[in-house]
Amino acid sequence: MGDDNQSVAALAQLYLGNILYALELAALGLDEHNKPADAAFYRGIARKLAEARGRAAKGET
């Protein structure tokens, strides 16, 4: 990563797969600790990110 001036959006797009994976790992850990509402919260974040990426790929806003 040579450009130190990358925006948060650009970095999030670049590492979206890793972010989604980490969110799911967090949700799985919360499931194991019997915290389904917290797990659902993190899965909801992942869903919103994935949906936004899908819209961007289709050229929608």
N, CA, C and O atoms as CSV, one atom per row, in Angstrom:
chain,resi,resn,atom,element,x,y,z
A,1,MET,N,N,0.853,-1.158,0.000
A,1,MET,CA,C,0.000,0.000,0.000
A,1,MET,C,C,0.905,1.228,0.000
A,1,MET,O,O,1.360,1.661,1.059
A,2,GLY,N,N,1.165,1.784,-1.160
A,2,GLY,CA,C,2.091,2.876,-1.276
A,2,GLY,C,C,1.509,4.246,-1.015
A,2,GLY,O,O,2.245,5.163,-0.651
A,3,ASP,N,N,0.211,4.413,-1.188
A,3,ASP,CA,C,-0.412,5.728,-1.039
A,3,ASP,C,C,-0.988,5.880,0.355
A,3,ASP,O,O,-1.974,5.231,0.704
A,4,ASP,N,N,-0.358,6.755,1.165
A,4,ASP,CA,C,-0.821,6.977,2.533
A,4,ASP,C,C,-2.059,7.850,2.588
A,4,ASP,O,O,-2.626,8.028,3.666
A,5,ASN,N,N,-2.496,8.395,1.477
A,5,ASN,CA,C,-3.630,9.310,1.452
A,5,ASN,C,C,-4.918,8.644,0.963
A,5,ASN,O,O,-5.844,9.341,0.549
A,6,GLN,N,N,-4.995,7.331,0.999
A,6,GLN,CA,C,-6.195,6.639,0.555
A,6,GLN,C,C,-7.346,6.946,1.506
A,6,GLN,O,O,-7.158,7.053,2.718
A,7,SER,N,N,-8.519,7.083,0.946
A,7,SER,CA,C,-9.693,7.372,1.761
A,7,SER,C,C,-10.169,6.109,2.470
A,7,SER,O,O,-9.812,4.994,2.090
A,8,VAL,N,N,-10.971,6.302,3.492
A,8,VAL,CA,C,-11.565,5.175,4.204
A,8,VAL,C,C,-12.388,4.337,3.237
A,8,VAL,O,O,-12.329,3.108,3.275
A,9,ALA,N,N,-13.150,4.989,2.373
A,9,ALA,CA,C,-13.987,4.265,1.415
A,9,ALA,C,C,-13.136,3.407,0.481
A,9,ALA,O,O,-13.489,2.263,0.197
A,10,ALA,N,N,-12.030,3.949,0.010
A,10,ALA,CA,C,-11.169,3.191,-0.898
A,10,ALA,C,C,-10.561,1.988,-0.187
A,10,ALA,O,O,-10.481,0.902,-0.760
A,11,LEU,N,N,-10.135,2.177,1.054
A,11,LEU,CA,C,-9.561,1.066,1.805
A,11,LEU,C,C,-10.619,0.008,2.118
A,11,LEU,O,O,-10.353,-1.190,2.022
A,12,ALA,N,N,-11.815,0.453,2.491
A,12,ALA,CA,C,-12.896,-0.491,2.779
A,12,ALA,C,C,-13.245,-1.302,1.545
A,12,ALA,O,O,-13.488,-2.505,1.638
A,13,GLN,N,N,-13.271,-0.654,0.395
A,13,GLN,CA,C,-13.562,-1.372,-0.849
A,13,GLN,C,C,-12.466,-2.381,-1.154
A,13,GLN,O,O,-12.745,-3.510,-1.560
A,14,LEU,N,N,-11.225,-1.971,-0.959
A,14,LEU,CA,C,-10.094,-2.844,-1.243
A,14,LEU,C,C,-10.108,-4.097,-0.359
A,14,LEU,O,O,-9.814,-5.199,-0.820
A,15,TYR,N,N,-10.454,-3.905,0.917
A,15,TYR,CA,C,-10.400,-5.001,1.880
A,15,TYR,C,C,-11.779,-5.509,2.294
A,15,TYR,O,O,-11.917,-6.095,3.368
A,16,LEU,N,N,-12.792,-5.297,1.473
A,16,LEU,CA,C,-14.151,-5.658,1.849
A,16,LEU,C,C,-14.290,-7.141,2.188
A,16,LEU,O,O,-14.955,-7.489,3.164
A,17,GLY,N,N,-13.690,-7.995,1.417
A,17,GLY,CA,C,-13.771,-9.427,1.705
A,17,GLY,C,C,-13.212,-9.761,3.070
A,17,GLY,O,O,-13.800,-10.550,3.810
A,18,ASN,N,N,-12.079,-9.166,3.411
A,18,ASN,CA,C,-11.478,-9.390,4.724
A,18,ASN,C,C,-12.358,-8.835,5.842
A,18,ASN,O,O,-12.481,-9.448,6.903
A,19,ILE,N,N,-12.962,-7.687,5.605
A,19,ILE,CA,C,-13.846,-7.072,6.597
A,19,ILE,C,C,-15.067,-7.955,6.826
A,19,ILE,O,O,-15.464,-8.183,7.969
A,20,LEU,N,N,-15.665,-8.453,5.745
A,20,LEU,CA,C,-16.834,-9.318,5.873
A,20,LEU,C,C,-16.475,-10.601,6.620
A,20,LEU,O,O,-17.247,-11.075,7.453
A,21,TYR,N,N,-15.330,-11.147,6.326
A,21,TYR,CA,C,-14.865,-12.360,7.014
A,21,TYR,C,C,-14.699,-12.094,8.508
A,21,TYR,O,O,-15.140,-12.890,9.336
A,22,ALA,N,N,-14.069,-10.985,8.848
A,22,ALA,CA,C,-13.859,-10.639,10.258
A,22,ALA,C,C,-15.180,-10.409,10.976
A,22,ALA,O,O,-15.332,-10.804,12.132
A,23,LEU,N,N,-16.127,-9.781,10.312
A,23,LEU,CA,C,-17.439,-9.572,10.925
A,23,LEU,C,C,-18.128,-10.903,11.187
A,23,LEU,O,O,-18.764,-11.072,12.228
A,24,GLU,N,N,-18.015,-11.848,10.264
A,24,GLU,CA,C,-18.624,-13.155,10.474
A,24,GLU,C,C,-17.927,-13.912,11.598
A,24,GLU,O,O,-18.588,-14.594,12.380
A,25,LEU,N,N,-16.600,-13.802,11.693
A,25,LEU,CA,C,-15.898,-14.439,12.809
A,25,LEU,C,C,-16.358,-13.857,14.144
A,25,LEU,O,O,-16.536,-14.587,15.119
A,26,ALA,N,N,-16.548,-12.548,14.179
A,26,ALA,CA,C,-17.057,-11.910,15.401
A,26,ALA,C,C,-18.445,-12.440,15.729
A,26,ALA,O,O,-18.743,-12.743,16.884
A,27,ALA,N,N,-19.289,-12.549,14.716
A,27,ALA,CA,C,-20.645,-13.048,14.932
A,27,ALA,C,C,-20.625,-14.496,15.417
A,27,ALA,O,O,-21.396,-14.854,16.308
A,28,LEU,N,N,-19.770,-15.322,14.856
A,28,LEU,CA,C,-19.670,-16.708,15.304
A,28,LEU,C,C,-19.236,-16.788,16.761
A,28,LEU,O,O,-19.763,-17.589,17.532
A,29,GLY,N,N,-18.277,-15.956,17.128
A,29,GLY,CA,C,-17.828,-15.919,18.522
A,29,GLY,C,C,-18.944,-15.489,19.460
A,29,GLY,O,O,-19.092,-16.033,20.554
A,30,LEU,N,N,-19.719,-14.521,19.031
A,30,LEU,CA,C,-20.842,-14.069,19.853
A,30,LEU,C,C,-21.909,-15.154,19.955
A,30,LEU,O,O,-22.515,-15.330,21.012
A,31,ASP,N,N,-22.143,-15.879,18.866
A,31,ASP,CA,C,-23.065,-17.019,18.918
A,31,ASP,C,C,-22.601,-18.040,19.954
A,31,ASP,O,O,-23.402,-18.559,20.732
A,32,GLU,N,N,-21.302,-18.319,19.953
A,32,GLU,CA,C,-20.746,-19.287,20.906
A,32,GLU,C,C,-20.916,-18.824,22.349
A,32,GLU,O,O,-20.998,-19.647,23.261
A,33,HIS,N,N,-20.968,-17.515,22.557
A,33,HIS,CA,C,-21.152,-16.948,23.899
A,33,HIS,C,C,-22.629,-16.653,24.188
A,33,HIS,O,O,-22.959,-15.875,25.083
A,34,ASN,N,N,-23.497,-17.288,23.416
A,34,ASN,CA,C,-24.947,-17.151,23.606
A,34,ASN,C,C,-25.404,-15.693,23.588
A,34,ASN,O,O,-26.177,-15.257,24.441
A,35,LYS,N,N,-24.915,-14.965,22.613
A,35,LYS,CA,C,-25.309,-13.574,22.417
A,35,LYS,C,C,-25.845,-13.401,20.995
A,35,LYS,O,O,-25.225,-12.726,20.173
A,36,PRO,N,N,-26.990,-14.008,20.709
A,36,PRO,CA,C,-27.507,-13.978,19.336
A,36,PRO,C,C,-27.867,-12.582,18.844
A,36,PRO,O,O,-27.734,-12.303,17.652
A,37,ALA,N,N,-28.316,-11.704,19.726
A,37,ALA,CA,C,-28.661,-10.344,19.293
A,37,ALA,C,C,-27.412,-9.587,18.853
A,37,ALA,O,O,-27.434,-8.859,17.861
A,38,ASP,N,N,-26.323,-9.766,19.600
A,38,ASP,CA,C,-25.069,-9.116,19.221
A,38,ASP,C,C,-24.532,-9.689,17.914
A,38,ASP,O,O,-24.033,-8.951,17.064
A,39,ALA,N,N,-24.636,-11.010,17.756
A,39,ALA,CA,C,-24.190,-11.651,16.519
A,39,ALA,C,C,-24.997,-11.124,15.338
A,39,ALA,O,O,-24.442,-10.844,14.275
A,40,ALA,N,N,-26.299,-10.991,15.525
A,40,ALA,CA,C,-27.158,-10.478,14.454
A,40,ALA,C,C,-26.773,-9.053,14.085
A,40,ALA,O,O,-26.832,-8.681,12.913
A,41,PHE,N,N,-26.383,-8.257,15.064
A,41,PHE,CA,C,-25.953,-6.879,14.805
A,41,PHE,C,C,-24.761,-6.863,13.842
A,41,PHE,O,O,-24.763,-6.109,12.869
A,42,TYR,N,N,-23.742,-7.692,14.108
A,42,TYR,CA,C,-22.558,-7.717,13.251
A,42,TYR,C,C,-22.870,-8.310,11.879
A,42,TYR,O,O,-22.302,-7.881,10.875
A,43,ARG,N,N,-23.758,-9.283,11.832
A,43,ARG,CA,C,-24.165,-9.821,10.534
A,43,ARG,C,C,-24.958,-8.785,9.744
A,43,ARG,O,O,-24.888,-8.744,8.515
A,44,GLY,N,N,-25.702,-7.959,10.446
A,44,GLY,CA,C,-26.432,-6.874,9.786
A,44,GLY,C,C,-25.490,-5.864,9.159
A,44,GLY,O,O,-25.734,-5.381,8.053
A,45,ILE,N,N,-24.416,-5.545,9.862
A,45,ILE,CA,C,-23.400,-4.644,9.300
A,45,ILE,C,C,-22.810,-5.264,8.033
A,45,ILE,O,O,-22.674,-4.590,7.011
A,46,ALA,N,N,-22.464,-6.537,8.102
A,46,ALA,CA,C,-21.882,-7.223,6.944
A,46,ALA,C,C,-22.862,-7.228,5.784
A,46,ALA,O,O,-22.467,-7.017,4.637
A,47,ARG,N,N,-24.137,-7.467,6.069
A,47,ARG,CA,C,-25.154,-7.493,5.011
A,47,ARG,C,C,-25.247,-6.134,4.335
A,47,ARG,O,O,-25.310,-6.048,3.109
A,48,LYS,N,N,-25.257,-5.067,5.136
A,48,LYS,CA,C,-25.343,-3.709,4.570
A,48,LYS,C,C,-24.128,-3.418,3.686
A,48,LYS,O,O,-24.275,-2.848,2.605
A,49,LEU,N,N,-22.944,-3.800,4.129
A,49,LEU,CA,C,-21.736,-3.583,3.328
A,49,LEU,C,C,-21.793,-4.370,2.025
A,49,LEU,O,O,-21.458,-3.844,0.963
A,50,ALA,N,N,-22.218,-5.635,2.105
A,50,ALA,CA,C,-22.299,-6.469,0.903
A,50,ALA,C,C,-23.339,-5.928,-0.067
A,50,ALA,O,O,-23.114,-5.920,-1.278
A,51,GLU,N,N,-24.473,-5.477,0.453
A,51,GLU,CA,C,-25.508,-4.903,-0.418
A,51,GLU,C,C,-25.008,-3.626,-1.088
A,51,GLU,O,O,-25.253,-3.411,-2.275
A,52,ALA,N,N,-24.315,-2.787,-0.339
A,52,ALA,CA,C,-23.770,-1.550,-0.911
A,52,ALA,C,C,-22.763,-1.865,-2.009
A,52,ALA,O,O,-22.729,-1.187,-3.036
A,53,ARG,N,N,-21.942,-2.893,-1.797
A,53,ARG,CA,C,-20.962,-3.287,-2.812
A,53,ARG,C,C,-21.674,-3.789,-4.067
A,53,ARG,O,O,-21.249,-3.499,-5.185
A,54,GLY,N,N,-22.751,-4.537,-3.877
A,54,GLY,CA,C,-23.515,-5.034,-5.011
A,54,GLY,C,C,-24.130,-3.895,-5.815
A,54,GLY,O,O,-24.113,-3.914,-7.045
A,55,ARG,N,N,-24.672,-2.906,-5.114
A,55,ARG,CA,C,-25.242,-1.752,-5.812
A,55,ARG,C,C,-24.165,-0.984,-6.558
A,55,ARG,O,O,-24.387,-0.537,-7.683
A,56,ALA,N,N,-23.005,-0.828,-5.942
A,56,ALA,CA,C,-21.908,-0.110,-6.596
A,56,ALA,C,C,-21.444,-0.848,-7.849
A,56,ALA,O,O,-21.124,-0.228,-8.863
A,57,ALA,N,N,-21.409,-2.167,-7.770
A,57,ALA,CA,C,-20.974,-2.962,-8.915
A,57,ALA,C,C,-21.946,-2.845,-10.082
A,57,ALA,O,O,-21.549,-2.941,-11.243
A,58,LYS,N,N,-23.229,-2.636,-9.762
A,58,LYS,CA,C,-24.255,-2.482,-10.787
A,58,LYS,C,C,-24.375,-1.037,-11.267
A,58,LYS,O,O,-25.136,-0.751,-12.191
A,59,GLY,N,N,-23.630,-0.128,-10.646
A,59,GLY,CA,C,-23.681,1.272,-11.026
A,59,GLY,C,C,-24.851,2.021,-10.407
A,59,GLY,O,O,-25.187,3.125,-10.834
A,60,GLU,N,N,-25.465,1.419,-9.404
A,60,GLU,CA,C,-26.575,2.081,-8.704
A,60,GLU,C,C,-26.017,2.919,-7.561
A,60,GLU,O,O,-24.857,2.773,-7.174
A,61,THR,N,N,-26.849,3.785,-7.037
A,61,THR,CA,C,-26.424,4.581,-5.885
A,61,THR,C,C,-27.180,4.218,-4.647
A,61,THR,O,O,-26.942,4.796,-3.587
